[in-house]
Every structure is written in C-alpha cells, then in structure tokens.
C-alpha cells in the first residue's frame, strides 16, 4: 500500500497581516485564511505573520483604508496560491524488475484506494507525478520511489498582447417608462386640492396658489447599476410663456414607490435631493424635456431594497416662481393616454474590448473569466464581473457598472480547464480611453 505524506511542512493556509504601527504596537491585525485548504488538509503546522510598519490606513488625512486592506488581502492571496495546496507526496515500494523510471521522470499514478485530499474523494487515475526520490534495496530486489503530484501539462505560460481598446461603452437603446393607470399621476394645489383624474396637471405659481405634480412609473427595469441618462418628457396642455417658472424635480425616496391617494399622503412623501428646472415657453401639445436627472435616479437604484421591476415616482414642486408663472402638463387621462409622461432611462449594460486575433483565441479557451477594476490608488471599484462572450477580436462584458476612468486599472482573471491556479494580467486606461498593458511582463496561462 503506498504511503501518502500528510505532514506537508511547506503548507501555509493562514496569514496574519499587522499594520498601522503607532510607534509602539500595530493597531490593525488582519487574519486571512484559505478555507478550501483548511477544510481538505487541516490547519498547517505554522501560520505566517507579516508585520509592516510602513503600511497605514491613512496618510496626511486622506483615507487609504481600502488600499491597506487590499494590500493585505492580495499578499495573503499570493501566498495561498503557492503554498495553501502544495503538491502531495507518495511513497511506495516496487519489485526490482519493474524499475523503469529515473529521477525527473513524469509517470502516471493509479490507485483506487488512496484518498485525494485535494478533490475530497478517493482514488487516482493516471495522475501525472514526478519521480523525486529513488532508493534501491539490492538484497531484497526492491526499489523505493517517492512521487510528487506536480500535475504537469496543466498549463503553459504565454506573452499577451500589450494593448487593448474599448470599442463601446453602451449598447442598446434607452428604456422608456410611463404611468399605467389614472391614479399614477396627479397634481396638488395648496392649500387642500388633490386630483388624480384630470386631463392636465398644473405646476408653478398660478397667481394664487403653489402647484405640484407627481408621476408614478410601475415595473421599472434597469440594465445596470450605473445610470448614464434619465430625462422626463411632459406634453404641454396650453400655450404658456413669460414670467420665471422655478421648479424642483425629485424622485420619491422609496424602494417601491406607491402613488399618493390624498393631499396628506402627497405632503408626507420622502424625497431625494432636488434638480432645479426653469422651463421656457410652452406651446400646446408640444413635448418638453426636463434637465438631466441621472444623479438623483442613481440614489434610488443604489438603495439596498430597490430591485428591477419595482416602481419609481417623480415629484415636481414649485420653488418660489414669479406670480402667475406656471406650466400645464397633460396626464394619462388626456387623449386616451397618448399624451402621458415618458421617463427615458439609459444605463451602462455592456462594455466591449477589442484585442489581437491571437489574444482573442486565448480568451476563447478560458473558463469562467472575470474582471476586477481598481482606481488609480488600487482601491477595488468592481470585482468578479464575468466576461460574457468572445466574438472575433471583441470581448464583451455585461453590466460592467462603471465607465473606466483615466488611470484606472482593469485586471482580468481566469481559471483554465485543468488548473485551479488563478491567472492575472493588468491593463491601464490612457487619455484616449484606450487600454494598454500595465507592464510588459504580464502573462496569461492557457490550457
């Protein structure tokens, strides 16, 4: 029966990283572990402790905490990649007449009973191992072998192309949303009027009272977490000009907006910060757009409880308009719903990169490739985004969520079909929004 060496003195699956030294002691002590190694192989004989007096969470008042944490995590990850799962060693004796191998030979090893602590199963079938020790017992006619499970032929290193270029930041057309039923829009006139079934909605100062409106958009779907553009279109119900009509535009600051049914509910709505709007002359039955609203819409999409398919609601209020300065907007109840408000939203849904034909072929062979994005200070902005497809020389990523900024670093990672070792290579954006290699020594392991 072969013997398997479980002692693995070179194994490391726990790393302590101490930093933020105040001159006396370390104030931050981080702990990192490789959970797969701990589960399959148990605790290593000794953990590694790294102490850095020069690494601090903040310098000159600028917070770098995410950077310091990232340095600690990446250093631990590098150690685990090499030492958390060191190759296994096997020892066994064979008869002298079967002595066919020498030092350095790679041989297939098969045994149905030996435990495979890496896979968590039993048995090896034609596992490629290297002969690292050999001893001959001439008296008994035996040869003692020691094999190292190095797993040869699992991958090869190749130089990658030094340049990549973004070919598109967006894909598809803006999505449009409108109120669905009569109660989805309406107006509020101080002190007590509230109406949801009129053909028009007044906003501004009518010479006597202040007027506000709301429009609810049910079942809003978003293509990404990053809003590129958001504009509301209203159809004018009358010819109105002159005087300064000062308005503020808000979103209802809720996860799933519900339309108010009375004045008290309208007055109690929780609102985002406002976007100012001073509409010019309006002519009857002409469509007019609000200013850009993406910043306040982003705050709704960023809410922890907001999900695609829920409702949004907008509120427009008078903001000290001149006397008799107002505008009249059509509602869903007018003209059979043909004049209802339209909210147009564009989000980043797809980003594509072009590479050389040779590199495109390499990417096509990768399994489960992902992308991480770091800012210029190496703080993580996006992690574990999946490369969707490779078509010719174009690599596409769905829902990237950010537009790469000059100086940000984009890092791709992948696992090939045979090896669990992570492969990384980095790129940095230039002033033309092109991507060039972060350094010329970047490598890719492909099967």
Secondary structure, 3 states (H helix, E strand, C coil): CCEEECCCCCCCCEEEEEEEECCCCEEEEEEEECHHHHHHHCCCCCCEEEECCCCCCEECCEECHHHHHHHHHHHHHHHHHHHCCCCCEEEEEEEHHHCCCCCCCEEEEEEEEEEECCCCEEEEEEEEEEEEEEEEECCCCEEEEEEECCCCCCCEEEECCCEEEEEECCCCCCEEECCCCHHHEEEEECCCEEECCCCEEEEEECCCCEEEEEEEEEEECCCCCCEEEEEEEEEECCCECCCCCCEEEEEECCCCCCCCCCHHHHHCCCECCCEEECCCCECCCCEEECCCCHHHHHHHHCCCCCCCCEEEEEEEEECCCCCCCEEEEECCCHHHHCCCCEEEEEECCEEEEECCHHHHHHHHCCEEEEEEEECCCCCEEEEEEEEEEEECCEEEEECCCCCCCCCCEEEEEEECCCCCCCEEEEEEECCCCEEEECCCCCEEEEC
